[in-house]
Amino acid sequence: MTGLAGSVEHLQDGPTASRPTYRLVQVLRAIAALMVVVHHATIMLNDRDGLHTGNWTNGASGVDIFFVISGFVMTISSAPLLKTLHPARTFLARRLERIVPLYWIITTVKVLLVLALPGLALNALGTPWHVIASYLFLPAGMDPVVVVGWTLNFEFLFYLIFAAVLAIRGSLLKVLVPVLLAVVLAVYFPQPHVPAGVRVYESSMVLEFLLGVLLAMAVEWVRRWNLAVAISFVVVGFAVFFHWGAPIALPWRGLDWGLPALAVVAGTIAMERPLGKFAPKWMLELGDGSYSIYLVHGLVLPVIGILVAHAVGHLPHLVRISILGMVLLSVAGGELVYRGVERPITQWFKGRRRTAIPANA
């Protein structure tokens, strides 16, 4: 995942003079995914099962971290594409390879589960158009079938804008930045005749992609920060996430959580040289599987939540332990899907690219 399903190849490749690794960004992706899972676990137990856990709303800020990472990695990984004849086509093809197959599989599983066991679902399937729109990453007046798919709708908007800039070989600074800024400003200057489907994208969270793009442009400067400054940025950013109770639908979310996300990602990048080699292998593996974890946990949590509610309904002191168990099982399910489904799909597409003629044709 770049943000949610991004240029894993770039993040994991060996370092070169012009292409360093970002192992700690992989770790940060794992942390962001876990934050979202905990957020949804508390919602499940509190809203569905009435265990009065309180919703850890701030865990949703993991998405804001993902969006900044997405803007950063897309920009970093775009330079080699500009050497090809069709950079936009290559870019979109690789984004589709990374996002679509697993998302369609999980969406299909969710559809079948809701049809077979409607009592397990907090959200109904809606109309046939809603289901179709979910597959096409289009807003349809409500959350997609896989609820977390709303973030992928924003990812695709960013990908399309980014691809358009690559197609005209435009300057990221002179073309991409103003376009993204215009989308953000539309939040604060709404037009009454804009279709409702388009208005969904009038969100300040688009600013977070822009912040990631700007971070990529300044990456060499950021990588020269000393360790104390880098750690300070990460600590301050996470302090905001854990203590600033900004409503997740706030029109200023792109600033309220976007700027702390920028601080965390920038600090993480600056920590890479001194600390990246010490990144725990298991955290790197969770980072690799974060897209699967992100998509799969919405299928795992309802089942586990029902079991937990029956088991600890009369033992409220076990609720926090139950949340930990729900998170661990969600991660385990995501890792199984990553190893058994996502990674083989990714490797298959890589194999096709190796045998294609030629890569820049």
Summary of the structure (lengths in Angstrom):
residues: 361
radius of gyration: 20.2
end to end distance: 26.0
largest distance: 64.9
contacts: 1214
relative contact order: 0.16
helix: 73%
strand: 0%
